Amino acid sequence: MNIEESCSMSRPRAHLLPLPHEGGGEGWGEGVFPSCAGLSPSPCPLPLKGERVKWGWRRFAIGFIATLVAAFTASTPAFAAAPKIDSGDTAWMLTSSALVLMMTIPGLALFYGGMVRKKNVLATLAQSFGATCVLTILWMIFGYSIALTPNADAATNQFIGSFNQFMLGNMGVNSVNPLAATIPESVYMFFQMTFAIITPALIAGALADRMKFSAFIWFMSLWLILVYCPIAHWVWGGGWLGSMGALDYAGGSVVHLNAGTAALITCLVLGKRVGLGSTDMAPHNLVLSVIGASLLWVGWFGFNAGSAVAANVNAGMAAAATQIATAAAACAWAGVEWIVAKKPSVLGMISGAVAGLVAITPASGFVDAQGALIVGIAAGIVCYFSAVWVKKWLGYDDALDAWGVHGVGGALGAILTGALAKNAVNSAAHGWLFDGNGHQMLVQLYDVLGTFVYCAVVTFIILKVLDAVIGLRVSREVEIEGLDINLHGETVHG
């Protein structure tokens, strides 16, 4: 922008260069000056010599300052007006982020750690802790960007996001993501990071006792980028499933069905544990598992109610639905087990609670209390038979029931969301039973099938490539002696 253009933005256009003098030389001949008649351009008589010099320096100074101001403001976007950030929403989302992080460390670590044999407890804890560290860095570098920032090309955006936030390079203190307009983008990125951490970590339940730690870390890393990020974008980032109208409030398909499917494929590729069926593989310390399940239950309020991305009525209903469904599922699992096995086990009760948490996740912001009760009861019954009986019938070794609880529970919750969602609860939803929208059931089915097929295929490819390059499974001798001493050089005493 030149001096003339910058001045014309705030006043009527005026000649800023000397006009031809009557005598033929350049001078201050009659022209248009802003000093005449206020700011209205009008012919002025020839000024005196002293006035000419004074006015020339004044024009130069004004133009120079205007140019500096224009250049400075154009190159310093950090001084742009800050968006309207809601302090209440921000406080709640910071709290929710911490709660969801607590679900992985120490919640999931203890839940899984208590269910394995003593010789593998540290290796199981290391998987949750190691995944938290590695996946945090990967999410910061490009995971967040490709999952939850829009791609400029509309066709490409149906499948993957952009690299606009590579290394979070464009994230300033005043930045906001359009998906969460009332909180800082840094908070939204952190909240979604905790989801990206726990989702791959859930897969560890299927591969317990037999996978190399190095292979585990590579698998988690590649799976985050190639599976989790694309599916998260499909549903939450403006991709094809979200555009189709798939309802997934907090991650029924994105998190649980996704992780559960990967868990099923992983246990099939790895094969069964040495001694399965002939060796006692009972949990070594269910106290740890109860503590872990309790931390998961509490942390899940950040998971589901936090997915409102605001401290509002939707968060309140999601929290209530989460509590009701979880309690109902624990009761249902224990009740069925009491009838079938004659005793309600502690492991059964905590497994039922987690099944309820999983199933209500996609529905939590779309159903009322009655709907939550139905989801919880259904999850407790269906996941009990899936984890306890179907696994035996089909013969796969899903060690800690990641598929039986998270995969089956996530798919069940996604389908029930289509049936039980109420427009009266959330204006974004129109379910089948209460709103007469039978088409929603078909959309939810597309959501489940799309997630399952893509995840299964890409997970299988990742595992096969890693197995060919570095190997997936520890040796038979290491598996028998224990992963703790062989992979980490440590053991649990006492």
N, C-alpha and C positions, 0 to 999 in steps of 0.2 A: 504493500500500500504506500503511495507517495504522499507528499505533504498536501497536495491539492485534494486528493481523494479523502485523506483523513480529516481535513478541515470541513469538507463539504458534508460530512456525516452529521455535523452539529450546527451548521449554519447554511444560509443560501450561498450558492456557488459564487465566487468572486475571482477576479483576475489576481494571480499571485506573482506574475512576472511583469517587468516594466513594459509599458505600452509605448508604441512609437511616438516620439515627440513631433510637434509640428515642423520643427526645423530639420527633420530627417534623421537626427541622432536619437539614440535610445535615452529615455528619461521618464519622468513621472507624468506623462501626458494624461489628458482627461480619460478616465476609465471608471470601473465600478469598484467601490471600496466599502467594506463593511462598516467603517466608521461613520459613514454618511447615513443619516436618517435611521439610526439604530442598526438593525441588521438587515434592513431592506436594501437591496441593491439599487443604486441610483447614480446617475452621472455626478461626478464631483469636480470641482475646479482644481486646477493644478496647485498642489500644496507648495508651501515654501520649502527652501532647501533644508533647513533644520528639521522641519516636520517630516520631510522625505526620509532622512537618515533614521530618525526616531521610529517612524512607522515601519521601515524596512527591517530593523533589528527586532522589533516587536513581532512582526509576521514570521520572521525566521525562528525566533524562540518558541512561538506557539506551535508552529509546524513541526519543529524538532522534538518538542515534548510529546506532541500527539503521535509522532512516528514511534518514539520509544515506548509509549504506553501501548500502542497497538501491537508492536512486536513482542513486548513482554507478556501481555495477556494471551497472545496466540501461542506462545511457547511454554506456558506454565499452566496446564489444565488442572493441576493440584489445587489451584486457588478458585476453581469453579464452585458454584454454590453447592453446599452439601445436601444430599437427599434427606428427606424427613425420616429419621430413624426413630422407631418407637422403643423407648427404654424398657418398657414392660416386656415386649416381645423379645428384645435382645437378652434381657436377664433370664427369661424362661428358656431361650434356646441355648444359652451358655450352660445352664443347669442340665438341660436335656442332653447336650453333647457329653458332659461329664458322666451322666448316668449311663449312656450307651457305651462309652469307653469302659466303664466299670463292668459292663456285661461280659466283655472279653477278658480283661484283666482287672480283678481276679476271678470273675464269675464263671466264665466258660472253662478257664484253666482248672479251677477247683472241681467243677462239675464233671469234666472228663477225667481229671487226675484221680479222683476218688474211685472211679469205676474200673480202672485198669489194675493189673497186678503190681505188686510193690516194686518189682524190678524195673518197671517202665514208667513210674509216676513222674520222675523228673523230666524224662524225654517228652511226656505228654504236656507237662507244664511249659516246657521250652517251646513247643510248637505254638501255643497261644501267644507267649511272650515274644518269640522271634517273629511271628507273623505281624504282630502289632508294630514292631519297629520297622521292618522292611516295607510293609504296605503303607505306612505313613509317608515314607519318602517317595514311593512311587506315586501315591495319590497327589502329593505336592508337585512332583515334576510334570506329569501330564495326565494322570488319571482323572482328576477333577475336570480338567479342560475338555477332554474328549467325551466325558460322560454328561456333563451338565452345563456346557456353554453352547449356544446355537451356532450351527454351521451356516455360513452366508449362502451356500447353495442349497436351495429348498429340497432338491432330490436327495442330496447327500445327507442332509439333516434328518431324513427319515431313518437313517441307520447309525450315524455317528456324529459327534459334536465337532468342535473346532480345536485349534491349537492357540486360540487367543489368550489363554491363561497358562501357556507353557511356563513352567517354573514359577507360576503365580506372578509373572512379570508385570501384568497390568492391574494388579490388585492393590489399590490405594486404600487409605484409611476410610475414605468416603465412598468406596465402591459398593454397589449393590448388584445382586443378580436378579433379573426380572422374575425369577421363580420364587424369590423371597424378598420382596421390595421394602419391607419395614425393618430389616436387620442388616448389619454390615455384611458384605460378602465374605469377609474373613470368618465370621461366625457360621454362616451357611456352609462354607467350604469345610470347616472343622466338624460341623454336625454330620455332613455327608461322609466325611472321612471315617467317622466311627462306624458307619454302616459298611463301608468298603473294607474295614478291618475285620469285623466279625463274620462277614459272609464267607470268605475263604477259610477262616479259622474253623467254622462249623464242619467243614469237610473232614477235619482231623478225626472226627468220631468214627469214620468208616475205615480209616487206614491205621488205626492204633496198633501198636505192638510190632510193626513189621516194616515201616518205611524209613529209608535213610533220611537223616536230617537235612543233608545237602539237597537231596532230591525234593524234599518237602518245601524248602525255601524257594527253589527254582519253580516248582509247580505252583505255589501260591502266587508268585510274581507274574508268571505268564498267564495264569488263569484270571487274575485281576484285570489285566490289560485286554486280553482277548475274549473273555467271557463276561465278567461282571460289568465292566464299563459300557460295552455295547448294549447289553440288556437294560441296564439302568437308564441309558439314553432312550431306548425304545419306549420305555414306560413313563419316565419322569422328565426327560430332557427335550420332549417335543418330537420323539420318534414315532414310528408307524403304529405301535400298539397304543400309545397314549392318544394319538390322533384318531384311532379307531374307536376310542372310548373305553378302553380297558380300565377297570377300577382296581387300583392297588394302593391303598392308603399309605401303608408303611413298609411294604416289602414282602407280601405273600409269595409272589412269583420272582421278583427281583432278588430277594434275599433267600428265602427258605426253599422254595421249589428249585431254585437255581443251585444252591449249595447242596440240597438233597440229591438232585440228579447227578451232580459231580461226584458226590459220595458213593452213589450206586455204581457208577462207571469205574471209579477208583478201586473199590473193593473187588469188583469183577476182574479188573486187569491185574491187580496184585495177587489175587488168589487167597485162599484161606490161611489162617494162622497155623503154625506148627502145633500139633496136639489138640486142635479143636475137636471136641467130642470125646476125647480121652483124658485130657488134662483139666484140672480144676482152674477155671478162669473167672472165678467169682470176684466181684469188686473187693479191693483190699481195704478200703476205708470209706464207707458210705456217709460218714460224718462230713467229710470234705465235700461229697457230692450234694448233701443237703444244704450246706452253706453256699455252695456254688449255685444251686437251683434257686435259693432264696435271693441271692444277689441278682440273678437273672430276672426274677420276678419283679423286684424293685426297679432294676434298671430299665425294664421294658416300658415303664411309664414314660421315660424319655424317648424310647423307640417309637411308641405309638402316639402318645399325646404330643410329643415333640414334632411329629410329622404334620401337625397343623401349621407349623412354622409361625406360630403366634400364640399369645396367651389369650385365648378366646373361648367361645362356647364349643367349638369343634374339639379343642384340646380337652375340655372338660368331659364331653361325651365319650371321647376316645379313651380317656383314663378310666371312666366308669365301666365301659364295655370290656376293657382289658382285665380289670379285676374280676368281674362277673364270669367271663368266659374261662379264665384260668382256674378259678375255684370250682366251677362246674366240671371242667375236664378232669381235674384231679379226683373229684368225687366219682365221676363216671368210670375212669380207669380203675380206681380202687374197688368200685362196686362190681365191675365185671370180673376183675381178678378174684375177688372174694367168692363169687359164684363158681368160676371155672377152677381156680387153684385152691379154693377153700380158705385162703388167707390173703389179706391185703398187705402187700409188702411196702416198705419205705421207698425202695427203688421204683415201685410202680406208681406211688403217689407223686413223687417228684417228676417222673417221666410224664405222667398225665398232666401235671401243671405246665410243663414245657410244651406239650402238645397243644394245650389250650392257648398258650401265648402265641404259638406259631399260627394256629388257625385263625385267631382273631386279628392278626396283624393286617391283612389286606382289607378287612371289614370294619376295623375299629372306628373309623371316622364316618362310616356310612350306615351303621345299624344302631338301633336303640337297645335298651336293656334286655328286652325280650329276645331280640335277634341274637344278642351276645350269649344269652343262656343257651339257645339252640346250637349255636356254633360250638360252644364249649362242650356240651354233652356229646355232640356228634364227634368232635375231635378226640375226646377221651376214649370212646368206644372203637372208632375206626383205627386210630393209631395203636391201640392195644393189640388188636388182631394183626395189624401190619407188622409191628415190631416183634411180637412174641410168636405168632403162628405162621404168617406168610413167609417170614424169613426161614423158618424151619422147613416148610413145604418146598420152597424153591432152592434152598441150599446155599445161598450166598452168605458171605461172612461180613455183614455190616456190624462191626465190632460193638459200637456204642449207639447203634440205631439212628444214625444221622439221616438215612433215607427213610426209615420207618416212621420217624417223628417229623423231621423237617421237610422231606420231600413229599410224603403223603399228606401231612398236615397242611403244608403250604398250598398244595393243589386243591385239597378239600376246602380250605378257607377261601381260595379264589373263586371256586364255583359257588359256594354258599353266599359270597358277597353279591354275586349277580342275582341270587334269589331273594335275599333279605334286605338289600339296600333300600333306603327310604329317602325320597326327595324331601320329606318333612324334616329329616335329620341333617341332610347335606344337599344343597340345591344342585350340586354337580352330579348327583346320582339319581338314576331312575331304575329301580329294580323290577324284578318280575312279579313277585307275589303281592306287593303293596302298591306298585305304580303301574302294573300291567304291561311292563316292557319286557316281553319275552326275548327280544333280540339281544338283551344284555347277557343272557346266558350263553348265546353263541359267541359273543365278543369275549367273554371270560374263558370260554373253551379255546378260542384262538390264542389267548394270552398264555394259557397253560401249555398247549401243544407247541407254540412257537418257542417258549422258553425251554421246554424239555428237549425238543429236537436239536436246537442250536447248541445248547449246553452239552448235551450228550455227545454230539459229533466232535465239537472242538475240544472238549475235555479228553476224549479218547485219543485224538491226534496229539495233544500236548503230552499225555502220558507215554505214548508209544515213542515219540521223539526223544523224550528224556530217558526212557529206558534204554534206547539204542545208544545214547551218548554217554550217560553217567551211571545208568542203572537205577532202578527204583527201590529195590528191596534189599534189606540186609541179608547176610548169609544165615544159614540154618543155625550155625553155632552161635552167632551173635544173638539171634532171636531167642534161642533157648537160654542163654546165660543172662540176657537182659540188655535193654537199650541204654539204660542209665550209665552203667559202667563202661560200656563199649563205645557209645557215641559221645558221652559227655564227661567220662572219667570220674563220675560221682555216684554215690548211692545214698538212699535214705536209711538212717539208722533208727533203731528203736521199734 
